[in-house]
Amino acid sequence: MIMRPIDSLEERRLAFQMALDARKTVAERNRRGQFATPAALASEILNYALPLLSGHEEVRFLDPATGTGAFYSALREVFPKQQIGAAIGFEIDPHYGQPASELWRSSGFVIKLADFTRETPSPRFNLVICNPPYVRHHHLTNGDKSRLQMRSYQASGMKLSGLAGLYCHFISLSHAWMADGGIAGWLIPSEFMDVNYGREVKRYLLEKVTLLHIHRFDPNEVQFSDALVSSAVVWFRKSRPPRGHAVAFTFGGTLLHPKLTRQVPASALADEPKWTRFPTAGIREGSADLTLSDFFQIKRGVATGANDYFILDTGEISSRNLPMGAFRPILPSPRYVQDNEIAADANGLPMVERRLFLLDMRLPEEQIRRRFPTLFAYLQDGRSLGVPDRYICRHREPWYAQENRPPAPIVCTYLGRGDAKSGRPFRFILNNSKATVANVYLAMYPKPNLAQAIHRDGSLLRKVWTALNQITPEQLLGEGRVYGGGLHKLEPNELASVDASAISDLLPGVVARATRTQMSLFGDEEHGRAQHASPPDRLAAHR
């Protein structure tokens, strides 16, 4: 077989890519969001783009984050040479950009070593294909965020949140570079489909352009070997959507040969907060009459800021002669909780494989020094380890006081896998103990009317717990979000949105709404401050 010139160049590009990646640490590339597009995936994306352009229309190609040029290489492979009128790529990192520029110099592909987000747009490109840098918001400085937000709004009208990743800004800024009627294909994390910061991206896709197709890869089949991220390819045309427009949602398999397909009316997407429900789920027929938020206040467990320091077992507490009154019981990680019900001993301590305790004090250090010298010494050890300087700890006063999380009668696991052996990615656990939970759980506190009903009927809590465990995995997965490798996550507001008809059937007429009195249970901890004092009775025996 005689190899075409493009084959030789692609071989050289792949060799460059491997060598250049090897010269950077994984941490460096993660921080800058540099995840190279696999050649086979690049080829598939360009093959999909081919029929989206009309006839033999001249292609004016733009890749705003070109790396070594995987998409341009695929463009040359798929499109006839005479059809490619112009091709430009931007690359901010000369580590990749300079070798790529040399490689493609004679091919007509112009690589500009520049920051795309600072360039003046030229609205002439009819094919934008990009795998933008997956840089999370906390790696962007406040000055950069403000600049990007302003430029994004000017380019597309998107009012992006400060929590939006850099890839959202790339989509927004590219709008100003596209010719009317042009096609865009974006290889991006699928999380925008579910998270709050993605709402503005979804509004753009429904109102400013014609959203054609979203293909979501099976999260168990990650597309990037060096990034556990669930990926999607989003296709749209720069034109206003026609009346009655429907969007193709596909899942699994490949872009060209997906496992599942569903057409979803764009009008239904406007009211749907979780786009990852499609294509596996149908269109909701209105919202659920009652959700878990009508019966429970749901909170993340305690975020200690340093579990290995603040959570100790009885042996460690005893060996350091620490006052037991400074601790409260806390459940271990779900992997150490085999059953879905936590029994308790006569003191309310959980009867589990690992019995752990959470250091939780609010007394000033000077009082601790006088009353509890061994605990004071332990706090000094923490200082030497830099614990007070960790992000969560330095935003607490004092740094060793924990969030107010009373024991919850029911807790739900926060992370789970869709392919769990039990068939249930999330577990509802009946907690009969006085143990609080760490942030690997969601704590479920009955709202007043439910709490009163439970008080009147001692068997009701168990019935409610049983009903929770009858909620289908599909319902829970449909409200949560998913990451590469098949890891699913439920945030408190997502669990709160789950249909609660199984519970409401047990409680005809009982609906509990959030009240100001309820919120006082947690004080002002929503602002990041622990607002409860160490109970005096816990320490009285040690004074």
RAKA-V433025 format. One record per backbone hydrogen bond with DSSP energy under -0.5 kcal/mol. NH is the residue of the N-H (numbers start at 1). CO is the residue of the C=O. E is the energy in kcal/mol with one decimal. If there is no record, write none. Layout:
# RAKA-V433025
[[NH;CO;E] [NH;CO;E]]
This chain:
# RAKA-V433025
[[3;1;-0.5] [7;4;-0.8] [8;4;-1.4] [9;5;-2.4] [10;6;-2.6] [11;7;-2.1] [12;8;-2.0] [13;9;-2.7] [14;10;-2.6] [15;11;-1.9] [16;12;-2.7] [17;13;-3.0] [18;14;-2.2] [19;15;-2.2] [20;16;-3.3] [21;17;-2.6] [22;18;-1.9] [23;19;-0.8] [23;20;-0.6] [24;21;-1.7] [29;25;-2.0] [30;26;-2.5] [31;27;-2.4] [32;28;-1.7] [33;30;-0.9] [34;29;-2.9] [35;33;-1.1] [36;34;-0.5] [42;38;-2.4] [43;39;-2.3] [44;40;-1.9] [45;41;-2.4] [46;42;-2.1] [47;43;-2.1] [48;44;-2.0] [49;45;-1.8] [50;46;-1.5] [51;47;-0.6] [52;49;-1.2] [53;49;-0.8] [53;50;-1.0] [57;54;-2.2] [59;83;-3.3] [60;58;-0.5] [61;59;-0.6] [61;86;-3.0] [62;127;-2.4] [63;88;-2.1] [66;63;-0.6] [66;90;-2.5] [69;66;-2.6] [70;66;-0.6] [73;69;-2.4] [74;70;-1.9] [75;71;-2.4] [76;72;-2.5] [77;73;-1.4] [78;74;-2.2] [79;75;-2.8] [83;80;-1.6] [84;80;-0.7] [84;81;-1.2] [85;59;-2.1] [85;83;-0.9] [86;59;-1.7] [88;61;-2.3] [89;110;-2.8] [90;63;-2.2] [91;112;-2.3] [94;92;-0.7] [96;93;-1.5] [97;93;-2.9] [98;94;-1.9] [99;94;-0.5] [100;96;-1.9] [101;97;-2.5] [102;98;-2.1] [103;99;-2.3] [104;100;-2.3] [105;101;-0.7] [105;102;-0.6] [107;104;-1.9] [108;104;-0.7] [108;105;-0.7] [109;104;-0.9] [110;87;-2.4] [110;108;-0.6] [111;109;-0.6] [112;89;-3.2] [112;110;-0.6] [113;111;-0.6] [114;112;-1.7] [116;114;-0.8] [118;115;-2.2] [119;116;-1.4] [121;119;-0.5] [124;122;-2.5] [124;177;-0.7] [125;177;-2.1] [126;60;-1.0] [127;60;-1.7] [128;183;-2.6] [129;62;-1.8] [129;127;-0.6] [130;185;-2.0] [132;130;-0.5] [134;33;-1.2] [135;133;-1.6] [136;134;-0.6] [139;136;-2.1] [140;137;-1.9] [145;141;-2.6] [146;142;-2.3] [147;143;-2.1] [148;144;-3.0] [149;145;-2.9] [150;146;-2.2] [151;147;-2.5] [152;148;-2.7] [153;149;-2.0] [154;150;-2.1] [155;151;-2.1] [156;152;-2.4] [157;152;-0.7] [157;153;-1.5] [158;152;-0.8] [160;158;-1.0] [164;161;-1.5] [166;135;-2.7] [168;165;-1.2] [169;165;-0.9] [170;166;-1.8] [171;167;-1.9] [172;168;-2.1] [173;169;-3.1] [174;170;-2.0] [175;171;-0.8] [175;172;-1.0] [176;173;-1.0] [177;174;-1.5] [178;174;-0.8] [178;175;-0.9] [179;125;-2.6] [181;238;-3.1] [182;179;-2.4] [183;126;-2.7] [184;236;-2.5] [185;128;-2.8] [186;234;-2.5] [187;130;-2.6] [188;186;-0.9] [188;232;-2.4] [190;230;-3.3] [192;189;-0.8] [193;190;-2.0] [194;191;-2.0] [195;191;-2.2] [198;195;-1.0] [199;196;-1.8] [200;197;-0.5] [202;198;-2.6] [203;199;-2.4] [204;200;-2.1] [205;201;-2.2] [206;202;-1.6] [207;203;-2.1] [208;204;-2.1] [209;204;-1.2] [210;237;-2.7] [211;205;-0.7] [211;209;-0.8] [212;235;-2.5] [213;235;-1.5] [214;248;-2.5] [215;233;-2.4] [216;214;-0.6] [216;250;-2.6] [217;215;-0.6] [217;231;-2.2] [221;218;-2.7] [225;223;-0.5] [227;224;-1.5] [229;227;-1.8] [231;229;-0.5] [232;188;-2.7] [233;215;-2.5] [234;186;-2.5] [234;232;-0.5] [235;213;-2.9] [235;233;-0.5] [236;184;-2.0] [237;210;-2.1] [238;182;-2.7] [239;237;-2.1] [245;242;-1.3] [247;264;-3.1] [248;212;-2.1] [249;247;-0.5] [249;262;-2.9] [250;214;-2.3] [251;260;-1.9] [252;216;-1.9] [254;257;-1.6] [259;251;-1.6] [260;251;-2.0] [262;249;-2.2] [264;247;-2.8] [264;262;-0.5] [266;245;-2.7] [268;265;-1.1] [269;265;-1.2] [270;266;-1.1] [271;268;-0.8] [272;269;-1.2] [273;271;-0.7] [275;193;-2.2] [275;273;-0.6] [277;274;-1.4] [278;275;-1.8] [281;277;-2.9] [286;284;-1.3] [292;498;-1.9] [293;496;-2.1] [294;291;-2.1] [295;292;-1.5] [296;292;-2.6] [297;445;-3.0] [298;296;-0.6] [299;443;-2.4] [301;441;-2.0] [302;437;-2.8] [304;302;-0.9] [309;306;-1.6] [310;306;-2.6] [311;307;-2.3] [312;310;-0.6] [312;357;-2.5] [314;355;-0.7] [317;313;-2.1] [318;314;-2.6] [319;315;-2.7] [320;316;-1.6] [321;318;-1.1] [322;317;-2.4] [326;323;-1.9] [327;324;-1.9] [328;358;-1.7] [330;356;-1.9] [331;436;-2.4] [336;333;-2.6] [337;334;-1.6] [338;336;-0.8] [342;430;-3.5] [343;341;-0.7] [345;349;-2.3] [348;345;-2.0] [351;343;-2.7] [352;350;-1.3] [353;336;-0.7] [355;353;-0.6] [356;330;-0.7] [356;354;-0.7] [357;312;-2.8] [358;328;-3.5] [359;310;-2.8] [359;357;-0.5] [360;326;-2.7] [361;400;-1.1] [368;364;-2.1] [369;365;-2.9] [370;366;-1.6] [371;367;-2.7] [372;368;-2.8] [376;372;-2.3] [377;373;-2.2] [378;374;-1.7] [379;375;-2.2] [380;376;-1.9] [381;377;-1.9] [382;378;-2.0] [383;379;-2.0] [384;380;-2.2] [385;381;-1.3] [386;383;-1.4] [387;382;-2.3] [389;386;-1.0] [390;387;-1.8] [394;390;-2.8] [395;391;-0.6] [395;392;-1.0] [396;393;-1.8] [401;398;-1.8] [405;403;-1.1] [410;444;-0.9] [411;429;-2.4] [412;442;-2.7] [413;427;-2.0] [414;440;-2.1] [416;488;-2.2] [418;486;-1.3] [420;417;-1.6] [423;420;-1.8] [425;423;-0.5] [429;411;-3.6] [429;427;-0.6] [430;340;-2.5] [431;409;-2.9] [431;429;-0.6] [432;342;-1.8] [432;430;-0.8] [434;348;-3.3] [436;329;-2.5] [439;302;-1.6] [441;438;-1.6] [442;412;-3.1] [443;299;-3.3] [444;410;-2.5] [445;297;-2.8] [445;443;-0.6] [446;444;-0.5] [447;295;-2.7] [451;447;-3.1] [452;448;-2.7] [453;449;-2.0] [454;450;-2.5] [455;451;-2.0] [456;452;-2.0] [457;453;-1.9] [458;456;-0.6] [460;457;-1.8] [463;459;-1.5] [464;460;-2.7] [465;461;-2.5] [466;462;-2.4] [467;463;-2.3] [468;464;-2.4] [469;465;-1.7] [470;467;-1.4] [471;468;-1.4] [476;472;-1.6] [477;473;-3.1] [478;474;-2.1] [479;475;-0.9] [479;476;-0.6] [480;476;-1.6] [481;489;-2.4] [483;487;-2.7] [485;219;-3.7] [486;219;-0.6] [486;483;-1.4] [487;483;-0.8] [488;416;-3.8] [488;486;-0.6] [489;481;-2.7] [490;414;-2.2] [494;491;-0.6] [495;491;-2.4] [496;492;-2.4] [497;493;-0.7] [497;494;-0.6] [498;495;-1.6] [500;290;-2.7] [503;500;-0.9] [504;500;-2.7] [505;501;-1.8] [506;503;-1.4] [507;503;-0.9] [510;507;-2.3] [511;509;-0.8] [512;294;-2.0] [513;511;-0.6] [519;515;-1.7] [520;516;-1.0] [520;517;-0.6] [521;518;-2.1] [522;519;-1.8] [523;520;-0.6] [525;522;-1.9] [527;524;-2.4] [528;525;-2.2] [529;524;-0.6] [538;535;-1.3] [539;535;-0.7] [539;536;-1.0] [540;536;-1.6] [542;539;-2.2] [543;540;-1.4]]
